[in-house]
Amino acid sequence: MSSTESAGRTADKSPRQQVDRLLVGLRWRRLEEPLGFIKVLQWLFAIFAFGSCGSYSGETGAMVRCNNEAKDVSSIIVAFGYPFRLHRIQYEMPLCDEESSSKPMHLMGDFSAPAEFFVTLGIFSFFYTMAALVIYLRFHNLYTENKRFPLVDFCVTVSFTFFWLVAAAAWGKGLTDVKGATRPSSLTAAMSVCHGEEAVCSAGATPSMGLANISVLFGFINFFLWAGNCWFVFKETPWHGQGQGQDQDQDQDQDQGQGPSQESAAEQGAVEKQ
């Protein structure tokens, strides 16, 4: 029994020891540097971006009151949300005739492409920044000694900067179209019963788009974060070192060129005095 207990304890300690070694090896002071601090902000705002867009849900509605005394006021409530495939959302339009009570209808528009692209980009940004933070904090020697890591990081950072600009602009335009398609006035305009004299239609519940608006704001914040991080990542690449080396060589050449000219001027002054 003692051998089995000791084996179990060692098995329990080994994962803990590995986790402790991993945490001890992390250099948390690098988060105070611009490169590490901005990556933490990118990680956080990526969560805010895809979380606020992917978790959105709202309701729109209308009121239909038939002039026929046999039927009461009908309330229509339509729920919608991510990924905003509105043409698949069905609701029942009340009818004021005695033969049938309602007719199935659908909302108009499909805005899933910009919304899904926005959320997918946020998820990829979340995983990439998390992996980059692990490499930067735990394996910083590989980041500084191997020239490929800074180059790959710079190329990926530039790509994410461009994609965030496209995604934020596209989702902002898509959200504007979603607002137009889910207004109560658009709902009543699509129902044929509201165009005749047999019923009176009025606006119902207005959807609250605050969380969706915040997601667009988070998208542009991510764009500015990734654009600002391009400079700090570029300073880690060999391209930045080559540029500084060329500037130093030019300065040395200018100094060497000025040296002989000063000596020749001094010799000419001595000859003139003689």
C-alpha positions as CSV (number, residue, x, y, z in Angstrom):
1,M,0.0,0.0,0.0
2,S,2.8,2.4,0.8
3,S,4.4,1.9,-2.6
4,T,1.2,2.6,-4.4
5,E,0.6,5.7,-2.3
6,S,4.1,7.0,-2.9
7,A,3.7,6.3,-6.6
8,G,0.4,8.2,-6.6
9,R,2.0,11.1,-4.8
10,T,4.9,11.3,-7.2
11,A,2.4,11.2,-10.1
12,D,0.4,14.1,-8.6
13,K,3.5,16.1,-7.9
14,S,5.0,15.8,-11.4
15,P,2.3,17.9,-13.2
16,R,2.4,20.4,-10.4
17,Q,6.2,20.6,-10.6
18,Q,6.0,21.1,-14.4
19,V,3.4,23.9,-13.9
20,D,5.6,25.5,-11.2
21,R,8.7,25.4,-13.4
22,L,6.7,26.9,-16.3
23,L,5.5,29.8,-14.1
24,V,8.9,30.4,-12.6
25,G,10.4,30.6,-16.1
26,L,8.1,33.4,-17.2
27,R,9.7,36.8,-17.2
28,W,6.8,39.0,-16.1
29,R,8.9,42.2,-16.3
30,R,8.7,42.0,-20.1
31,L,5.1,43.0,-19.8
32,E,6.2,46.4,-18.8
33,E,7.9,46.8,-22.2
34,P,5.8,48.2,-25.1
35,L,6.0,45.0,-27.0
36,G,4.6,42.9,-24.2
37,F,2.1,45.4,-22.9
38,I,0.5,45.9,-26.3
39,K,0.2,42.2,-26.8
40,V,-1.7,41.9,-23.6
41,L,-4.1,44.7,-24.8
42,Q,-4.5,42.9,-28.1
43,W,-5.4,39.7,-26.3
44,L,-8.0,41.5,-24.1
45,F,-9.6,43.5,-26.8
46,A,-9.8,40.5,-29.1
47,I,-12.0,38.9,-26.5
48,F,-14.1,42.0,-26.1
49,A,-14.6,42.2,-29.9
50,F,-15.7,38.7,-30.7
51,G,-17.6,38.3,-27.4
52,S,-19.7,41.4,-27.9
53,C,-20.6,40.6,-31.5
54,G,-21.1,36.9,-31.1
55,S,-23.3,37.2,-28.0
56,Y,-25.6,39.8,-29.3
57,S,-29.4,39.2,-29.4
58,G,-32.3,41.6,-29.8
59,E,-36.0,41.9,-30.4
60,T,-38.2,43.9,-32.8
61,G,-41.9,44.0,-33.0
62,A,-45.1,45.6,-34.2
63,M,-48.8,45.9,-33.2
64,V,-51.6,45.0,-35.6
65,R,-55.2,46.0,-34.8
66,C,-57.9,44.7,-37.1
67,N,-60.9,46.9,-37.8
68,N,-63.0,43.8,-37.5
69,E,-64.6,43.5,-34.1
70,A,-64.2,39.7,-34.0
71,K,-60.4,40.0,-33.7
72,D,-58.4,41.7,-31.0
73,V,-55.0,43.5,-31.2
74,S,-52.2,41.2,-32.3
75,S,-48.7,41.7,-31.0
76,I,-45.7,40.5,-33.1
77,I,-42.3,39.9,-31.4
78,V,-39.4,38.8,-33.6
79,A,-36.1,37.7,-31.9
80,F,-32.8,37.9,-33.9
81,G,-29.1,37.7,-33.2
82,Y,-25.7,36.5,-34.3
83,P,-24.9,35.5,-37.1
84,F,-27.7,37.8,-38.4
85,R,-29.2,35.5,-41.1
86,L,-32.4,37.5,-40.9
87,H,-34.0,35.8,-44.0
88,R,-34.2,32.5,-41.9
89,I,-36.1,34.1,-39.0
90,Q,-39.8,33.4,-39.3
91,Y,-42.7,35.2,-37.6
92,E,-46.5,35.1,-38.0
93,M,-48.3,37.9,-39.7
94,P,-51.9,38.2,-38.4
95,L,-54.7,38.3,-41.0
96,C,-58.0,40.2,-40.5
97,D,-60.2,37.9,-42.6
98,E,-62.2,35.2,-41.1
99,E,-60.8,32.4,-43.2
100,S,-57.3,32.3,-41.8
101,S,-55.7,33.7,-38.7
102,S,-52.0,34.2,-39.7
103,K,-49.5,33.9,-42.4
104,P,-45.8,33.0,-42.1
105,M,-43.3,35.7,-42.9
106,H,-39.5,36.2,-42.8
107,L,-37.2,39.1,-42.1
108,M,-35.2,40.5,-45.0
109,G,-31.5,40.3,-45.5
110,D,-28.5,38.1,-44.8
111,F,-25.6,39.9,-42.9
112,S,-23.8,36.8,-41.7
113,A,-20.6,37.4,-43.9
114,P,-19.3,40.5,-42.1
115,A,-20.4,39.3,-38.7
116,E,-18.7,35.9,-39.0
117,F,-15.6,37.4,-40.5
118,F,-15.4,39.8,-37.6
119,V,-15.8,37.1,-34.9
120,T,-13.4,34.7,-36.7
121,L,-10.7,37.4,-36.9
122,G,-11.2,38.1,-33.2
123,I,-10.8,34.4,-32.3
124,F,-7.6,34.1,-34.4
125,S,-6.2,37.2,-32.8
126,F,-6.9,35.8,-29.4
127,F,-5.0,32.6,-30.0
128,Y,-2.1,34.2,-31.9
129,T,-1.5,36.9,-29.2
130,M,-1.7,34.2,-26.5
131,A,0.9,32.1,-28.3
132,A,3.1,35.2,-28.9
133,L,3.0,36.1,-25.3
134,V,4.1,32.6,-24.2
135,I,7.1,32.8,-26.6
136,Y,7.9,36.3,-25.6
137,L,7.8,35.7,-21.9
138,R,9.0,32.1,-21.6
139,F,11.3,31.6,-24.7
140,H,12.5,35.2,-25.2
141,N,16.0,33.8,-26.1
142,L,14.5,32.2,-29.2
143,Y,12.8,35.4,-30.1
144,T,16.0,37.4,-30.0
145,E,18.5,34.9,-31.3
146,N,16.4,33.4,-34.1
147,K,15.8,36.0,-36.8
148,R,12.8,34.1,-38.2
149,F,10.6,34.7,-35.2
150,P,10.6,38.6,-35.4
151,L,10.1,38.5,-39.1
152,V,7.2,36.1,-38.9
153,D,5.7,38.2,-36.0
154,F,6.1,41.4,-38.1
155,C,4.4,39.9,-41.2
156,V,1.6,38.5,-39.1
157,T,1.1,41.8,-37.3
158,V,0.9,43.7,-40.5
159,S,-1.6,41.2,-41.9
160,F,-3.8,41.4,-38.7
161,T,-3.7,45.2,-38.9
162,F,-5.1,45.1,-42.5
163,F,-7.7,42.5,-41.6
164,W,-8.9,44.4,-38.6
165,L,-9.4,47.5,-40.6
166,V,-11.4,45.6,-43.2
167,A,-13.4,43.6,-40.6
168,A,-14.3,46.7,-38.5
169,A,-15.4,48.7,-41.6
170,A,-17.4,45.8,-43.1
171,W,-19.1,45.0,-39.8
172,G,-19.9,48.6,-39.3
173,K,-21.6,48.7,-42.6
174,G,-23.3,45.4,-42.0
175,L,-24.6,46.6,-38.6
176,T,-26.1,49.7,-40.3
177,D,-28.0,47.4,-42.7
178,V,-29.1,45.2,-39.7
179,K,-30.5,48.2,-38.0
180,G,-32.5,49.2,-41.1
181,A,-33.8,45.7,-41.6
182,T,-34.9,45.2,-38.0
183,R,-36.7,48.5,-37.4
184,P,-40.4,48.3,-36.5
185,S,-41.2,50.5,-39.5
186,S,-39.4,48.0,-41.8
187,L,-41.4,45.2,-40.2
188,T,-44.8,46.9,-40.8
189,A,-43.7,47.9,-44.3
190,A,-43.1,44.3,-45.2
191,M,-46.6,43.1,-44.0
192,S,-49.3,43.3,-46.6
193,V,-52.0,43.5,-43.9
194,C,-50.7,47.0,-42.9
195,H,-51.2,48.4,-46.4
196,G,-55.0,48.0,-46.6
197,E,-57.8,49.7,-44.7
198,E,-58.7,46.5,-42.8
199,A,-56.0,47.0,-40.2
200,V,-54.0,49.6,-38.4
201,C,-50.3,48.9,-37.6
202,S,-48.1,50.6,-35.1
203,A,-44.5,50.2,-34.0
204,G,-43.7,47.7,-31.3
205,A,-40.5,46.8,-29.5
206,T,-37.4,48.7,-30.8
207,P,-34.2,46.6,-30.7
208,S,-31.4,47.8,-28.5
209,M,-28.2,47.9,-30.5
210,G,-25.8,49.1,-27.8
211,L,-23.7,45.9,-27.5
212,A,-23.4,45.6,-31.3
213,N,-22.2,49.3,-31.5
214,I,-19.6,48.5,-28.9
215,S,-18.3,45.6,-30.9
216,V,-17.6,47.9,-33.9
217,L,-15.8,50.2,-31.5
218,F,-13.7,47.3,-30.2
219,G,-12.9,46.4,-33.8
220,F,-11.4,49.8,-34.6
221,I,-9.5,49.8,-31.2
222,N,-8.0,46.4,-32.3
223,F,-6.9,48.0,-35.6
224,F,-5.1,50.9,-33.8
225,L,-3.5,48.5,-31.4
226,W,-2.1,46.2,-34.1
227,A,-1.1,49.3,-36.2
228,G,0.8,50.8,-33.3
229,N,2.5,47.4,-32.5
230,C,3.9,47.2,-36.0
231,W,6.7,49.7,-35.1
232,F,7.7,47.9,-31.9
233,V,7.8,44.5,-33.7
234,F,9.7,46.0,-36.6
235,K,12.4,47.2,-34.2
236,E,13.1,43.5,-33.3
237,T,13.6,42.5,-36.9
238,P,17.0,42.4,-38.7
239,W,15.7,45.0,-41.2
240,H,15.8,47.7,-38.5
241,G,19.4,46.8,-37.6
242,Q,20.4,46.9,-41.2
243,G,18.9,50.4,-41.6
244,Q,20.9,51.6,-38.5
245,G,24.1,50.0,-39.8
246,Q,23.8,51.8,-43.1
247,D,23.3,55.1,-41.4
248,Q,26.4,54.6,-39.2
249,D,28.4,53.7,-42.3
250,Q,27.3,56.9,-44.0
251,D,28.3,58.9,-41.0
252,Q,31.7,57.3,-40.9
253,D,32.3,58.0,-44.6
254,Q,31.3,61.6,-44.1
255,D,33.8,61.9,-41.1
256,Q,36.5,60.3,-43.1
257,G,35.8,62.6,-46.0
258,Q,36.0,65.7,-43.8
259,G,39.3,64.6,-42.2
260,P,41.5,64.8,-45.3
261,S,39.9,68.0,-46.3
262,Q,40.8,69.7,-43.0
263,E,44.4,68.4,-43.2
264,S,44.8,69.7,-46.8
265,A,43.5,73.1,-45.7
266,A,46.1,73.2,-42.9
267,E,48.9,72.3,-45.3
268,Q,47.9,75.0,-47.7
269,G,47.8,77.6,-44.9
270,A,51.4,76.6,-43.9
271,V,52.6,76.9,-47.5
272,E,51.1,80.4,-47.8
273,K,52.8,81.5,-44.5
274,Q,56.2,80.3,-45.8
